[in-house]
């Protein structure tokens, strides 16, 4: 139920620690949020661009990614490998799919938590967690940017 909160808190801890090691924790957090959210598109956006961002954040990204990774790939791997290995592989592929290296830890953390949730509950639960996480990250990105 609170998987999204675990994801968000875990991301904050990892990126702030990484930022402290690099010398500027806020810059590292902003870089991650800039890649993972649509915050850069919000300033001066028309109403229809804002509507498209809302649809993407609330439905498209979560639905497509969760259907592919937790709905298809993870169960397929679980039939052939131990559950922990299937979650690990799915999480790594999910992380690498996000393309930008600054997003890899976020994808990995989210992927592991979503993988565990998929085993315990359902793909619908991972979809809900994905939406809540995306909305939370977008709100945090807007607040940090302000």
Secondary structure, 3 states (H helix, E strand, C coil): CCHHHHHHHHHHHHHHHHHHHHCCHHHHHHHHHHHHCCHHHHCCCCHHHHHHHHHHHHHHHHHHHHHHHHHHHHHHHHCCCCHHHHHHHHHHHHHHHCCCHHHHHHHHHHHHHHHHHHHHCCHHHHHHHHHHHHHHHHHHHHHHHC
